[in-house]
Amino acid sequence: MAQHKSAVKRNRQNQKRRERNKSQMSQLKSMVKKVRSAKTKEEAEPILRQTTALMDKYAAKGLVHKNKAANLKRKLTLLTNYLHSPEKKAE
């Protein structure tokens, strides 16, 4: 248990931040799942735009590493484009 006032305050701050980060990461993961579960490109594109903006925001804050955000955006964009590709319709 912390003894100094500053350490007690630091513990309170860390707890608040941990809860906020947990909530934000959960929100981001849910958005990614929505994009992945979309059946059509028209359905996926608006969700993808929101998810991309959220990833950029969290990467700027340091919640997600910028390279991880870039990789996720790339993969989700490829997936969304694949939903509308002619090769898929031929199957």
PELIN-V303348 format. One record per helix or strand of 3 or more residues. SS is the DSSP state (@ for helix, = for strand). FROM is the first residue (numbers start at 1). TO is the last residue. If there is no record, write none. Layout:
ss: (SS;SS)
from: (FROM;FROM)
to: (TO;TO)
This chain:
ss: (@;@;@;@)
from: (5;41;66;86)
to: (37;61;82;90)
